[in-house]
């Protein structure tokens, strides 16, 4: 059978050989289309910024309440740009500021120095 007659059959009525022929043809077409596609090389700009409270969660690996507390504390204030309700966070700068704040910290509530 040729491809056009196989395409006109419902899948439930195809034999195993017909179905495999159809899948092999689809796989061949897919490989040809992938070779024609232009690869994306510059993805660095997308990963430079995070957006919103979920972005802070992703950067620091924390929950939403903790991310809100980090933002409110002002530790990463210089890394955050906010226009209305839109929050844009520079990932690298936020991590640097958090490391600096952690190094400056001298104990906490339970520290008895």
C-alpha positions in Angstrom: 0.0 0.0 0.0 1.2 3.5 -0.7 1.2 6.3 1.9 -1.9 8.1 0.7 -4.1 5.0 1.1 -2.6 4.4 4.6 -3.4 8.0 5.5 -7.1 7.5 4.5 -7.5 4.6 6.9 -8.6 5.1 10.5 -6.0 4.1 13.0 -8.3 1.4 14.5 -8.5 -0.3 11.1 -4.8 -0.3 10.3 -2.7 -3.4 10.6 0.5 -3.3 12.6 2.7 -3.1 9.4 0.6 -0.2 8.1 0.9 1.7 11.4 4.7 1.1 11.5 5.0 2.4 7.9 3.1 5.5 8.8 5.2 6.1 11.9 8.5 5.5 10.1 7.4 8.1 7.5 6.4 10.6 10.2 9.8 10.1 11.9 11.7 10.6 8.6 9.8 13.9 8.0 10.5 15.0 11.5 14.2 14.4 11.2 14.3 16.4 7.9 12.4 19.3 9.6 14.8 19.3 12.6 17.8 19.5 10.3 16.3 22.6 8.6 15.6 24.3 11.9 17.9 27.1 13.0 19.5 26.4 16.4 19.1 29.0 19.1 22.5 30.0 20.4 21.9 33.0 22.6 19.9 32.0 25.6 22.0 33.9 28.2 19.7 36.9 28.3 16.7 34.8 29.3 18.5 33.4 32.3 19.9 36.7 33.5 16.6 38.0 34.9 13.8 36.4 37.1 10.4 37.8 37.4 8.1 38.2 40.4 8.0 36.5 43.7 8.2 33.1 42.0 11.5 34.3 40.4 12.9 35.0 43.9 11.7 31.5 45.0 13.6 30.0 42.0 16.8 31.9 42.7 17.1 31.1 46.4 15.2 27.8 46.4 12.7 28.9 49.0 9.0 29.2 49.6 6.8 32.2 48.6 6.5 33.6 52.1 10.3 33.4 52.5 10.7 35.1 49.1 8.4 37.9 50.2 10.4 38.2 53.4 13.7 38.4 51.5 12.2 41.1 49.2 10.8 43.1 52.1 14.0 42.9 54.1 15.9 45.0 51.5 18.8 42.6 51.3 18.5 42.4 47.5 17.0 45.8 47.0 19.7 46.9 44.5 19.0 43.8 42.3 15.2 44.5 42.1 13.5 46.8 39.7 9.8 47.2 40.3 7.3 49.0 38.1 3.8 48.8 39.6 3.2 45.2 40.2 5.9 43.9 37.9 9.1 42.8 39.7 12.3 42.1 37.7 15.3 40.6 39.6 18.9 40.5 38.3 19.9 36.9 39.3 23.6 37.4 39.5 23.4 40.7 41.5 20.8 39.2 43.9 23.0 36.3 44.7 26.0 38.6 45.2 24.1 40.8 47.5 22.7 37.9 49.5 26.3 36.5 50.0 27.5 39.9 51.1 24.6 40.2 53.6 25.3 36.7 54.9 29.0 37.5 55.4 28.2 40.7 57.3 25.8 38.9 59.6 27.2 38.2 63.1 24.9 35.7 64.8 21.2 35.8 65.3 18.6 35.5 67.9 20.0 32.2 69.4 23.7 33.2 69.1 25.2 33.7 72.5 28.6 35.2 71.7 
